[in-house]
Amino acid sequence: MLTVLGFAMIATFLVLIMMKKMSPIAALVLIPALFCVAVGQGAQLGDYVIEGVGKLAPTAAMLMFAIVYFGVMIDVGLFDPIVRGILRFCKADPVRVVVGTAVLAAIVSLDGDGSTTFMITVSAMYPLYKRLGMSLVVMTGVAATANGVMNTLPWGGPTARAATALKLDAADIFVPMIPALGVGLLFVFALAYVLGRRERKRIGYLTLDEALVPETETVLVAAGGGGTDTPKKAVGGSAESADTGAGAAAGDDEGFQGLDPNRPTLRPRLYWFNAGLTIVLLTAMILELLPIPVLFLLGAALALTVNYPNMTEQKARIAAHADNVLNVSGMVFAAAVFTGVLTGTGMVEHMADWLVGAIPEGMGSHMAVVTGVLSLPLTYFMSNDGFYFGVLPVLAEAGAAHGVSPLEIARASLVGQALHMSSPLVPAVYVLVGMAKVEFGDHTRFTVKWAALTSLVVLAAGILFGII
């Protein structure tokens, strides 16, 4: 019964947000609350929610102060050279823009933190997508998928969890997987190229000079390609067309701020201080010198104090980023209700047991492949902690009974991470869609198929290379 209700709860949530019948926050709170009552555990709802909130509170704090920190860095102009460099590399060609998004997301993902990756990637690429009238779900989809592949780094989380759960060395799990993960990353780049070609066909492409015209210009006509030749109105940097994708023609367009050399928040004299502070912050995060929420809290306070010593200016900067902070932190706490009910009622455990029990006896010798396939839905519908500490040991035990090495099981368990990074249970994805002003349902509908395909490519490469 709990198994059926668990799958029904997840399906109801996904259908409602993808059809835009409910907002993600409302769906994350109300749907699990109703199902908790349905299973006869309504009296324990408060305990489940408090437990879920307690587990996710550090993540919410980290995201709040990380958004303030990187928001200030955008304000002071830290990322302006990156935007200019990417623009010149991309030459306003949609193909190069999308490929550049994948490359940037993959590079920044080396820090092992998805939230940081999405903040930097969106900060750099959002103005360019807006100016060219490109689909913003392409940006979020490519960034999330590239980050998902890179999330398998030993310090990214999943590999360490798998090593801990199965008492293995993280290097023994990750290093042999590098060729398969490399194939997966190349597939993401190829996917970015294909999606970029599709965008070029739809909107054409501008020359560099046309892309940099003053924002008061009202007409940007696509040059070349098979796209529409309908004039596009560019007010504040927005280039609207009939099919720009979710959020691409948002009415609250912020313009091409990354290239505005005259905005009053710039602090050019403090550029190297801000760059150094960011490098120190990311280094401390990778080395785990302090908990990540504490690092971002200290970094945000220092950045605000040094760049804007005037109290009025500090309040203005905090207020400017309050929407993002509220949306993201609110989403995280709402997700705590979902995960709290899913775990507290025992739905997750029953769902996992059912899936493991549904594996045919004849598949025992192929448990590594089975684990790889199961990692797609399980890491999408469960937290990494739930999957790696709750389900993976059961799969490894079943594999060991048929002579399958725990190392193979552990490696196969990493396959689903490309899809996992777009899961509604991953707080970082709300940073991505929030900063990009994309509806979560639109992002999910666009991204899931490509992310799942990327995961299957990694699995196929692992099998082909004899890794899994």
Disulfide bonds with the S-S distance in Angstrom:
none
